[in-house]
């Protein structure tokens, strides 16, 4: 009963204030503000501060982690996909070239010495070619921004290019298929070697075995 009377009194007071457009007494307004408004404002201020902290933490994680992941992905791309792309581009240049090779002989004893003085390294290639994979010759190339040696072998109607270049970032042996060409890359004596051809994998691996 007491609670009902209290509620009714509150309703009448509120109605009277609205109908007469009279402002609430200053002391009442201050007490209500102190008891109801300020605690709520403080509570939401704390919530906003907490949310802002979470946002800053998430931003720090993005800054620290994402560039590192992006860097790792870029390293992988440069070490495998990048090598394959450049090898295929060089192979296509050899295929469509209208001029003969710089040195067009089937004797490795003439091809390999031809590079002397033209490169800052000696290509670790000793395979002289055979009936299955005859040597066609060689020429200077540019690979990964450095002077490189290109050896060209044949296999029936197929052309196989072998690029030997200074390898600044050894990544181990890899096999890749790109734009219809098979690419095998590996390292030897601090140099990178890349075989590229439209040969099937078994034949290309057979030539790789002869070159090692």
KEMARMI-444696 format. One record per residue: residue in three letters; x negated, y negated, z of N, C-alpha, C, CB in turn. Coordinates in steps of 0.2 Angstrom, whole numbers, plus 5000, padded with zeros to 4 digits. Glycine has a CB too. Layout:
alaXYZXYZXYZXYZ...
//
This chain:
unk499650065000500050005000499649945000500550005006unk499149945004498649885005498249874998498149895010unk498049924995497749924988498149894983497449994986unk498849914983499349884978499449814979499949924979unk499449794986499549724987498949684985499649704994unk498349704986497749674984497749664976497149714986unk497849724973497849714965498349664963498049784962unk498949664966499449614964499249544965500149624968unk498949534971498649464973498149444968498349464980unk497649494966497149474961497549454954496749534960unk498049494952498349474946498649414946498949534945unk499049394952499349324952498849274952499749324959unk498249284955497749234955497449224948497149254960unk497349274945497049274938497549234933496949344935unk498249254934498749224930498749144931499449254931unk498749124937498749054939498149024936498749044947unk497549054937496949014934497049004926496349054935unk497349054923497349054916497949004914497549124913unk498549004917499048964915498848884917499648984919unk498548874922498348804924497648784921498348794931unk497348824918496648814915496248784920496748764909unk496248804926495848774931495248814932496248774938unk494648784933494048824933494048854940493448784932unk493648914941493648944947493148904952493349024946unk493348914958492948874963492148894962493148894970unk491748844963491048854962490748914966490648784964unk490948914973490648964977490849034974490848954984unk491549044972491749104970491449124963492549104968unk491349074959490949084953490249114954490949024948unk489949074959489249094960489149164963488949044965unk489649184968489649254971489849304965490249254976unk490349294961490449334956489849344951491049314952unk489549294949488949294945488349334948488649224943unk488249324955487749354959487849434959487649324965unk488549454960488749524961488749564955489349524965unk489049524949489149564943488749544937489949554942unk488649484936488349464930487549474930488449394928unk487249454935486549454936486249524936486249424942unk486549574940486349644940486349674933486749684945unk486949664930487049684923486449664918487749674920unk486349594919485849564914485149594916485849494915unk485049604922484349634924484349704921484249634931unk484949744922484949814920484749814912485549844921unk485149774908484949774901484249754899485549734897unk484049704903483349684902482849744902483149624906unk482949784907482549844908482649894903482649874915unk483249894900483349944895483049924888484149954893unk483049854887482749824881481949834882482949754880unk481749824888480949824888480749894887480749804895unk481149944890480950014889480950034881481450064893unk481550014878481550024871481049994867482250004868unk480849934869480249904865479649944866480249824868unk479549964872478950004874478950064869478950024881unk479450104869479550154864479350144857480250194864unk479650084855479450064848478750054847479850004846unk478450014852477650004851477350064851477449954857unk477450114855477150174856477150214849477450224861unk477750214846477850244840477450214834478650244838unk477450144834477050114829476250134830477150034830unk476050134836475350154837475250224834475150154845unk475650274836475650344833475550344825476150384835unk476050294822475950294815475350264812476550254812unk475050214816474450184813473850234814474350124817unk473850274820473250314821473350374817473250324829unk473950404817473950474814474050474806474550514817unk474450434804474650434797474050414792475150384795unk473650364794473050354789472550414790472650294792unk472450444795472050504796472250564791471950524803unk472950574792473250624787473150604780473950634789unk473250544778473250524772472550534769473450444771unk472050514774471350524772471150594771470850494777unk471450634775471250714774471550734767471550754780unk472150714766472450734759472050704754473150704759unk471850644754471450614749470750654748471250544750unk470450674753469850714753469950774749469550724760unk470450804751470650874747470750854740471250904750unk471150804738471250794731470650774728471750734731unk470150734731469550714727469150774726469250664731unk469150824731468650874731468850934726468550904738unk469550944725469750994721470050974715470151044725unk470650944716471050914710470650864706471650884713unk470350824709469950774706469450804701469650724710unk469050854704468550884700468850924694468150934704unk469450954695469750994690469950944684470351034692unk470250884686470550834681469950814677470850774685unk469450794680468850764676468550824672468350734681unk468550884674468250934670468650954664468251004674unk469350944665469750954659469750904654470550964661unk469650834657469550784652468950784648469550714656unk468350804651467750814648467850874643467150834653unk468150924644468250984640468650964634468651044643unk469150924635469550894629469150854625470150864632unk468750814627468250774623467850814619467850724628unk467550864622467150914618467550944612466850964622unk468150964614468550994609468750954603469251024612unk468850884604469150844599468550804596469650794602unk467950804598467450764596467250784589466750784600unk467150734585467050734578466250744576467350684574unk465850734581465150734580464950804583464750674583unk464350824581464150894584463850874591463550914579unk463650934594463350924600462650894600463250994604unk462450864605461850834605461250874603461650804612unk461250934606460850994604461251054602460251004609unk461251074596461651124593461251184591462151094587unk461051224596460651284595460951334600459851264596unk460751394598461051454602460451474607461251504598unk459951444607459351464611459251424618458651464607unk459451454623459351414630458651384631459551454636unk458151414628457451394629457351324625456951444626unk457851304621457851244617458351194620457951254610unk458851224622459451184625459251154632460051214626unk458951194636458851164643458251114643458651224648unk457651134640457151074639457351014636456551104636unk457951014632458150954629458350904634458650974624unk458650924640458850884645458350854649459350924650unk457750874648457150844652457050774651456450884651unk457050734656456950664655457550624654456450644649unk458150664653458750624652459150634658459150664646unk459050674663459350684669458850684675459750754669unk459150664681458750664687458750734690459050614691unk458950784687458950854690458850904684459550864694unk458650964686458551014682459151064682457951054683unk459551074677460151114678459951184679460551114671unk460251214685460151284687460451334682460251294694unk460351334676460751374671460151414667461151334666unk460251484668459751524665460051574660459351564670unk460751574660461051624655460951604648461851624657unk460651644644460451634637461051634632459851674635unk461551664635462151684630462051754628462151634624unk462551784625462551854623463051864617462651914628unk463151924615463651934609464351914612463652004607unk464551924618465251914620465351834622465351954627unk464751804624464851734626464251694623464851724634unk464251684616463651654613463551574615463651654606unk462951554616462851484618462851444611462151474621unk463251394612463351344606462851284606464051324605unk462651264612462251204612462451164619462351154606unk462251104619462351064625462350984623461851074630unk462550944628462550874627462550834633463150854622unk462450774633462450734639463150714641462050674639unk463350714647464050694649463950654655464450764651unk464550624657464650584663465150614667464750504661unk464950634673465450664678465350634685465250744678unk465950614687465950584694465550524694465750644699unk465450494689465050434689464350444688465150394695unk464150504687463350514686463250554680463150564692unk462650544677462450584671462450654673461750564669unk462750694668462850764669462650804663463550784671unk462550874664462350914658462950954656461750954659unk463150954650463650994647463351054643464150954643unk463551114644463351174640463951204637462951224645unk463951224631464551244628464451314626464751204622unk464851364628464851434626465451444622464751484632unk465451504618466051524614466251594616465851524607unk466851614615467151674616467651694611467351684623unk467551724606467951734600468151664597468651774602unk468751644598468951574595469051524601469651584591unk468851544607468851494612468251464613469051534618unk468251404616467751354618467751354625467751284615unk467151364628467051354636466551304637466851424639unk466651254641466251204643465951214651466551134643unk465351204652465051214658464751144660464451274659unk464951114665464751044667464251054673465250994668unk463651034673463251034679463150954681462551064677unk463250944687463250874689463050864697463950844689unk462750814699462550804706463150804710462150734707unk463150854715463750864719463650824726463850934720unk463950774727463850734733464250764739464050664732unk464850804737465250834743465450904741465950784743unk464950954743465051024742465751044745464551064744unk466151084741466751104744466851184743467351074741unk466351214741466451284740466751304733466851314746unk466851364732467151394725467851384725466951464724unk468151364719468851354719469051364712469051284721unk469651384711469951404705470651364704470151484704unk470651334698471251284697471551294690471151214699unk472151294689472451284682472751214681472951344681unk472551184676472751114675472851104667472251064678unk473451084665473651064659473451124654473251004656unk473551184656473451244652472751264652473651224645unk472251234655471651254656471451284663471151204654unk471051334663470751364669470151334671470751444668unk470051314677469451284679469151324685469551214681unk468551334685468151364691467551324693467951444689unk467551304699466951264701466651294707467251194703unk465951284708465551304713464951264714465451384712unk464551274719463951244720463351284719463951204726unk462751254717462151294717461551244718462051334711unk461151254723460551214724460751134724460151224718unk461251124728461451054728461751014722460851014730unk461951054717462251034711462951064711461851044705unk463451034707464051064706464051084699464651004707unk464451144698464551174691465251184690464151244691unk465551174684466251184683466351214676466551114683unk466651274676466851304670467551284668466751384670unk467651274662468351254659468451284653468451174659unk469051314652469251344645469951364646468751404644unk470251384640470951414640470851484639471351384634unk470251514641470251584642470651614647469451604643unk470751684647471151704653470651714659471351784651unk470851724665470451714671469951774671470951724677unk470051834669469551884669468951874665469951954666unk469051844659468551824654468151764657468751814647unk468451714660468151664662467751684669468651604664unk467951724673467651744679467051794676468051784683unk467051824671466551864668465951814666466751904662unk466051764663465551714661465251684668465851664657unk465651664673465451644679464951694682466051624684unk465051754682464651804685463951804681464951874684unk463951794675463351794671462951734672463451794663unk463251674674462951614676462651614683463351554675unk462851654687462551654694461951704695463151674699
//
